[in-house]
Amino acid sequence: MNSALRFQSFDLLATLVAVLDPGAAVLFSNSALEDVLGTSRKTIDGSYFPEVFTEPSQLQSALDGLRENEFSTLRYDAWLKRPGQDSMPVHVIVTRTETADAVIVEMVPLEQQTRQDREERLAEQAQTNKELIRNLAHEIKNPLGGIRGAAQLLEMEMDSPEMTEYTQVIIHEADRLQSLVDRLLAPHRRPHMVGDVNIHEVCERVRSLILAEFPKGLKVIRDYDISIPEFRGDREQLIQTVLNIAHNACQALAERIASADAELTFRTRVTRQVTFGKQRYRLALELHVIDNGPGVPDSIRDRIFYPLVSGREGGSGLGLTLAQTFVQQHHGLIEVDSVPGRTDFKILIPLP
């Protein structure tokens, strides 16, 4: 079978893959490797592959070990040479094929590996949060109705207006907790309504809502790539996502708004050949929500997407949790980069 046909499934992988013959010449290279090396598959195929590393002897030793049946798989770290660019640190996995007539060399960029690990932790955290929130909300909701009902019955039996003041406090606080529970359960109750989404319509809707609430002292900057295509998604969820992030930013900008030098930027871009988790996408939307506020406090930076974690007094700590949940339902993720004077929330969503 032709090598290109035999190994073409490797083109679907986000990691870099080369298939070598017993003499270390390239039989097949996947598109991810083409992109990183900045050269065509025709140029790579047939070449002596150990030469793409800063220390070719490492791979050659691994190939010799496979040939001598010392092992079937070997892992090590190396540096991949890239013409015109800095060398890239990669984790190399060398494996013999089942037919033993070829060797598969898989290279995972260490930066990508770190990111994949982080994304997997975020996904696991989101799933844990989801189950925790759902179970906690239901445990709270059931006795809450009984507490409120008992307070109402008690109020009906009281003649003293002074005493009904206390029952009103119970009823009011029960309603407040009910509202919180409803917000916790909201993303799990409402069905995912998929339609065509124009991300700039989403940004403009959020911009109008933010300017209505903060009409003075805040400058909203639009930096759009109008070539970004529409994509399938839940428009209302995305509006809520961007609004939650923007609203948090504006609350952090309170002092700058008072000084009339607060800035909030909506920036849209297309990024190419991006990897979320272990899946590679040809195109993805990058939506940045950037503010010039004080930055995310160090004390909550690692927990910013956890439920009920807030950087301000009186905050519910649900806005970013819901935002991350909504974006993950679009197979994307949210990243944050924050220093004093600049906080950048980046929403990444795959594009068709």
C-alpha positions, 0 to 999 in steps of 0.5 A: 500500500502507498505510504501516503494512503497507509498513514494518512490518518496521522494528518488528523492528529495535532501532534507532529508525526513522521514515519521512517523506514529502517534507514531513518528516511521519511516515508510519511510526514503529517501536516502538523509537522509540515506546519512546524518545520515550515516546509512541504511534505515533498521536501520532508519525505525521503530525507534523513529524519534525525537531521531535523533535531539539534542532536541527531544521535539521540534518534539514531540510538533509539532506532538502533535500539528498536532494530535490536529489539531492546524495546518497542517504545522509547520516550525522550526530550529533544530539540527540533530545528526550525529554519529561520526560527528558534529550536522547539523543545519536544517530547519524542515517542518512538514506536515500531509499527505492528508490521515492523517495517517502519517506525513512528516518531511522534513529537509533542511540543512541550508547550503544547503538552503543558497546555493540554494538561492545563486544558484537561484539568480545566475540563475535569474541574468544569465537570466536577463543578457541574456535578457539585453545583447541581447536587448542592443546588438541589439539596438547598432547594428542597428545604428552602421551600419548606423554610419559606412556607413555614415563615409565611404560615407563622406570619399569618398567625402573628398579630404583632407588626414587630414580629412579622418583621422577622418573618419578612427577613426569613422570607426575603433571605429564602427568596435570595437563596432561591434566586442563587440556586436558580442561577446555579442551575440555569446552564444545566436546565436551558437547552443548547439553542444552536443557530448561526452566530455573528460574533460582532453582533454579540459584541455590539449587543454587549457593548450597548448594555455595558455603555447603558450601565456605565455611560461616563468615564468608560471608553469601549474600543472595537478592534474587529476582524470583519472577515470572521465567518458566522458559525453555529452556536447559541447566541444568547449563551455567547452574549451572556458569556461576553457580558459576564466577562465585560461586566466583571471588568467594568466593576474592576475598573471602578476607580478608573471610571471615576477618573474617566480613563477606563478602557474596555476593548473587544478584539476579534481575530482568527487563529490557525492550526490551534489545538484544544485538548487533544483535537486540532482545528484548522481555524478558531475564533479568538475574542479578547475582552481587555481592560486596563484595570488593576488585574486579577488578585493573586489570591484567586488567580488559580481559582478564578473559574471556580464557583462562588469565588469572587474578587470583590465584596458582595460578588456571587462568584458565578459569572466566570463559572457560567461563562466557562461552562457556556464556552465549553459547550461550544467546544472552546475554552477561556484563558486569562492573562492578567497583570496590573494595568492589563487583563485579557480574557481570551475566548477560543471557539472552533470555526467551520 
